Amino acid sequence: MNVPALRAEFPALAADRPGGPPRYLDSACMSLVPREVLRAVEEYYVAYPGCAGRSVHRFSEEVSRRYEEARAAFAAHFGRRDPRGVVFLRNATEAINLVAEGLPWRRGDRVVITDREHNSNLVVWQRLVAERGIRLEVVPLGDDGTFDPEALETRLARGVRLVSVFHTSNLDGRTLPLREIAERAHDRGAQLLADGCQAAPHARIDLERLGADYYAVSAHKMLGPTGVGALLASPEALAPLRPLTVGGETVAWTTLEGHALRAPPHRFEAGLQNYAGILGARAGLAFLERVGPEAIEAQQLELNRRVSRELAGEPRLRLLGPEAPEARPSIFAFALAGIEPHDAALFLDEGYRVLVRSGQHCVHSFYAARGLAGNVRASFYLYNDRADAEALVAGVRELLARLPGPGASGTSAASPRRPAPAGRARRPAAGSAAAGARSARPRRTAAPGRAGSAGGSG
């Protein structure tokens, strides 16, 4: 894979940016966008800015055709034979909510999740426990994220309506054996919903082979624009779902006394759609397909191995998840003893232009159960190169060298910032406070029944 040529396709990595290109290692939160996607978005507004399916003029006809071609492209990309099983939504969170709120639940129905699910695959089930009387079962994973099939079987034996799990973890990059989980669930009469946000950008996903009944993805993690996601299923699996929203585009006809809904997927796509974003997302898929998932995995694994090897001897660095990079190829998640995660992230950004995620990564339940404040997460993707990995290693080493370990006297870990390079303005201190308010652990325990901390995305 020609990484320099790939990097040239991403304006955010332009070499002529003030201070040089950033070392962007936060693709698990949001990937960068290539020019091809930007062109597709602009083309809609310039060449055929119409409403799909509503008018008969040339703008409407063109966007209608391209919109349905995008649906077919998503179906083919994910190994679905029937494009009618692709529902375009805002993101994977909305896709999960569509299934959760749309299924005809009975009091006592059981849902199984793991103990490291993103808030998007936890909170909606907790709400259904309170509002509809479903029962939520949690399968614990090993300390390094390993999956225990017997723990799942124990819960399936009690009678389960739905298993809802991540495919790849946004915490540590561990991938679950989704096909095995689907087979075990189906053998017990349960369906499977999978959060595919972290798997879809990096691997070849064949849903016919994997067997997931529902698969949720977000385009902003796979080179596409923000505000576009999809629920991938079969028309038969979509049929019993109650739409989250009804109105324009969801109905075949109405009278003042009643209405009839359209067949899936259109009954779930209420109102004017994000046509520019969806066509941009299709362009992102085409870009990924040209590069190929095998090349993407090889590139990110090489970088992860390098970082893991170089930092393996740091006694104050604690790795989150599997020790072997092969088990977490896209993510290097770590904590530094005596250094707050947000402080580490700010140091890496301001001193080395290394952009990483810090905090609790929208999996607050995982950190709350272990009394952890959070950690730092570096995530690799197809446009990252050796210089990105080396900058991360250098930044972590300098930060550890500049600050004493826990219990040592002297420098405080409160503000471990490297002096800003000459001519570069220091970021206002308020930025650190704002970041901490978004996802850091609360400084005092919240009262019973009150939220402890806020969340973000990815």
N, C-alpha and C positions, 0 to 999 in steps of 0.2 A: 504494500500500500504506500502510495506516494503522499506522505503526510504534509510536506511543504506545499504541495499543490492543493491538497484538501484545505489546509489552513487559509490559503489565499481566497477561498470561496466564502469565508466568513468575515464580514466587515468588522465585527467586534474584535477580531484578532489582527487588525491592520497594523503593520509595522510602523506606520507613520503616526500612530496615536501619540499624544503628548506623554513622554515618559516611557514609550515603548509599549508593545502589546501586553495585555494582562495574561497572567498564568491562570487560566480559568479552570478550576477544579471543582465546580459545583453543578455538573450536568445532571446529577441525580435529582436536583431541585428543578432545574430548567436547562434544557440544552440551548446552545446558540443556534442561530438561524442563517442558513446559506443564502446567497444572492438569488438563487433559483426560486426559493420560497418567496422572497421579497418581490420578485418580478411577478409571480403568480398572483400575489395579493394585489399588487398595483394594477395588473392587467384587468382584473375584474372591474375595478372602479373606472378604468379608462376605456376599455373596449366594449363591455357589455354589462353595465350597471343596472341590471333589472331584477325583478322578483321571479323566482322559479315557480312554475306551475300556476301563475295567476293571470298572465296576459298572453296574447298570441303574437305580439310583435317580436322583432328579431332579437332584441336584448333579452327578453324573457325566454325565448326559445333556446338561445345559446346558453344561458346560465342554467336552465333546466337540464339540458343535455349534459353539461359538464358536472353538475351536481350529482346526477345519477351515475355518471362515469366514476366520480370520486367514491361513491358508495361501492361500486363494483370493484374498484381498486383496493379498498380496505378489505373487502371480503376475500379477494384473491390473496392479498398479502398475508392474511392470517389463516389461510387454509379453509375458508368457509365457501361452500359451493354456491350458496344462495345469497345474493346481495340483499335480499329482503330481511336478512337477519342483522343488518348493520343499522344501528340507530345513532344519528349524530346528536351530540349533546355538548354541554360546555366543558366537561372534564370527566375524569374517572369518578370523582366524588358524586357527581350527579348520576352517573351510570349505576353506581352501587345503591344510591338512594332510590332509583327507579325500581330496581329489583326488590329492595327491602320494603318500600312502601307499596309496591304494586302487587306482590303476591297475596293471595287470599288466605291470610293467616287464621288459624284457630287457636283459642286459648290453650296453652300447654305445648304448642309446637316448639321443637328444639332447633336451635341454630348453634353450630360449632365454629369457633374461631381459634386462632393461636394466641399466645400471650404477648406477641410482638406486633400486633396489627396497627397500621396507621389509624389515626383518629377517625378517618373517613370510613373505616371498616370496623369501628367499635361503637362510636357514639350513636349511630342510627339504630343499632341493635339494642343498646341500653334504653333508648327511647321506646322501642317496641316492647321491651320488657314491661315498662311502666304503663304504656298506653293500651297494649293489646294482649298482655299476659303471656307472651312467648317466654321460653326459657333459654338462657344463654349458657352454653358449655364452653369451657376454655381448655385447650390442649397446651400444656407447657412444653416448650422446646428446651433442648439442652443449653448449658451455659454458652456454648459456641454456636448455638442456633440449629443443632442437629434435630432431625425429625424422628419421633418415636412412633412407628406405625401402631404399636399395641395400645398406646395412649389414645390414639384416634379410634381404634376398634372398640375400646371400652366404652367410649361415648356413643359410637354408632349403635352399639348393642342395645342402648336404652331407647332407641327410636328417634331418628333425627330427620327434620324436614330439609335442612339446607346446611352445607358446609361452605363457609366463606373465609378464604385465606389469601394471603399474598402469594404471588408466584416467586418473585425475588424480593428480598427484604430491603427496604430503604435504610435500615439501620446499619447493616453490615455486609450486604451483598450476597448473602446465602440464598440459594435457590431451593425451593421445596420440590419433591418428586410429584409433580402435579398429576401425571398420568396414573400413578399408583393411588393417589388420594381420590381421583375421580373414580377409579375402578372400585375401590373400597366403599365409597359413598354410594355408587349406583347399585352395588350388590346388596346394600341395606335399604334401597329405595329412596335415597336422598339425592338432591341435586347439588351441583358444585358451582359456586361463584368465585372467580379468581380476580384479584387486583393485579393487573398486568403492567402497571406503570413502569416498574423497574426492569422487567424482563423484555418487554416489547422493543425498547431501543437497541438492545444488544444481541438478541438471539433470533433464530428463525422459529417463529411460532406457528405450528400447525395444529389448529384447534380440533380438527377432525381426529387427529392422532391423540392429542392430549385428553380429549373427552370432557373439557369444561363446558357446562351448560351455558354459563354466562362469563364473559371476559371483558373487563373494563380497562380502557386505556386513555391516556391524555396525550394530545399531539405536542404539547409544549415540552415534553421530555424526549421527543423523537424528531427534532429539527423543525417542527411546525410552529405556527403562531400560538399565542395564548388564547384561551377561551374556546378551545375545540377539543372535544373528546368523543369517545364512541363506546357504545355497548355492543358487543359482538355475541350473537347467539344464533339460534335457528328460528325461523318463523313460528314453529310449533312451541318453542320455549317462551317466545315473546307473547303468544296469543293470550294466556291467562292474566297477564300483567295489567293492572289498572294504571292509566297514564298519570304522571305527576301533575301535568298541566293540560287543560283542554281549551279549545278555542280555534282560532284560525289555523287552517291546514290539517287539523286533526279530524275533521268531520266530513262525511260524504254528503250529508244533507241535514238541514234543520227546518223545523216549523216552530211556531210559538209554543207548541205543546211538547216537542221532543226533538231528538236528533239521532243520527247513526254515526258511529265512529268509522273511520277508514281502517283498512287492514294494516297490520304492522308492515313496515316500521313507521309509516307516516302518522299514525295515531299518537306517536310519542314525540313528534317534532312540531310542537305548537309555535305559532307565530313566525315572523320573518326570521330566517336562519342567518347564521354568520357565513354567508356564501364565500366571501373573500378568505376567511380563515380556513374553511373546509377545503377550498381549492388550493390554498397554501399548504395545508396538511397533506394533500395528495402529492404535491410537489416534493414535500419532505420524504414521503414514502419512496418516491422514485429515486431520490438521492441515496437513501439507505440501501435500496435494492441494487443500485449500481456499485456501491462500495462493497456490499456483501457482509452478512453478519459474521462470517468466519474471519474475515480480515479485521473487522471491528474488534472482535473478542481477542484476537491475537495481539493487536496493538495495545489495548488497554491492559491485558494481562502482562505483557512485557514491562510496561511502566509500573504496574503494581508490584511485580516481582522486584524491580529495581529499588523502589521505595521501601518495600518490606525488608529487603536484604540490608540496605544501608542503615536503616533505623533499628534493626533487630538488637543491636548491642546497647541501646539506650535504656538504662534501668528504670528511668522515671516515665517511660512511655508504656502505657497499657493499651493493648490492642483489643478492640471490640469485635467479637465474632471469631470465625475460623482462623487458625494460625496460617494455613496454607493459602497463598494468593489464588490458587486454582479454584478454591471453594468460594471466593468472593472477588472475581476478576475486575469488577467495575468500581469497587469501593475499598478505601483504606480508612477505617474509622478508628480513632484513638483518643485517649485522654492523657494529659501530662500532669503528673503529680505536683500539686502546689500551684497550679496555674489554671485560672478560670477559662473555660472554653471560648467565651467571647473575647477575652483578652488575647488569647492565642491567635484567634482568627484576625483580629485587628492588627496585631503585630505582623502577621504574614502578609496582610494586604498592604499596609503602609510601608513596610520595609522591603518586601520582596515582590509586590504586585501579584501575590498568590491569593486567589479568591477561593475560599472554602466555606462550608456551612458549619455553624456552631450552634449548640443548644440541645434541645430534646427531640428535634426532627419529627414533630407531630406524632410521636409515640410516647406521650407523657406517662402512660400507664406503666411502661417498661421501666422508666427511671424512678417513678414513685415507688414501685415495688422493691427497688433495690437501694433506695436512698441516695441516688446519684443526681448530681447537678446537671449533667449533660456531657457532651464530648464534641470533638472536632471530626468532621467527615470530609475527606477528599475523594472526589469521584472522577473517574477517567472516562474519556470518550474518544471518538475517532480522530478528532482534531488535536488532541494533546500529543506533545512530543517529549523527547528526552530532557530538553531544557526545562519544561514544566516540572517534571519529576525532580530534577536536580535542585530547582529553586525551592521546592517544598522541603526537601531534605536539609538544604542549607539553612532555611528559615527556622525549622524545628531545632536544629543543632544550636544555632545562635541563641535562640530563646532560652533553651535549657542552660546554656553556658552563662547567660547574663543574669539568670535568676537562681538563687539557691533553692535547694530542695525543701520539703516540709520540715519544719522544726529549726531551720537555720535562721540565724539573725542577719540583719542587714537589709538588702533591697526588698521592697514589698512587691508582691505579685499583682498588685491592684492595677498598675499602669505599665505593662512591659513593652512599651512602644519603642521601636528603633527610631533614632532621630531621622526626620524627613530629609531626603536628598535636597541639595541646594536648589533653590528656585521652585520648590514644590510646596504648596500650601498644606499645612497640617489640617486634617479633618477636624471639624468642631467636636468638642467633647460630648456634645449632646447626642451625637450619633451612637456612641457606645451605650449611653443610657437608654436610648430608644430601642436598640437591639436587645438589650437585657430585658426590657419590659415586655418584649414580644415573646421570648421563649426561654428565658432563664428560670431556674427554680425560684419560687417565692422566698423572700428573706424571712418571712414568718409564716407559720402554719395557718392556712385558711380555716375559717370557722366551718363546722360541720354543715354539709350541704351546699357550700359555696365553692366556686371554681378556684383552683390554685394557680393556674398560669395559662397564658394565652398560647395559641399555636399559629403556625404558618403553613406553608405548603411543602410537600416532598420531603 
